[in-house]
Amino acid sequence: MKFLVFLEFIETDMAKIAVKLQKYEEAKKKNPDKYPDAIFPAHVMYKGLKGFAIWEGTEEQVARKIAYELPEIQSTVVPIIDGREFLKTYMETKK
């Protein structure tokens, strides 16, 4: 499943966040099946210490990544589906 993820950087020391994310990348390389894939990697917005990303994976993989990033980064996760698939399913249910 795909997820739109809104990120909020709680830690204001970006060097600490960089170290945390480097450790995450190492953990993902060792165990790629344990973590979601970043279809659209994290992008930071100009206003505040916030960002967003799109991940693909299972709920367990997403939960593991969020747990890894806490408490420095807090995430709000929204499941998303392809609009074409939604319309196809919608039309099928209306028959």
Secondary structure, DSSP 8 states (H G I E B T S, - for coil): -EEEEEEEE----HHHHHHHHHHHHHHHHH-GGGS-EEEEEEEE-SSSSEEEEEEES-HHHHHHHHHHHTTTEEEEEEEE--HHHHHHHHHHHT-
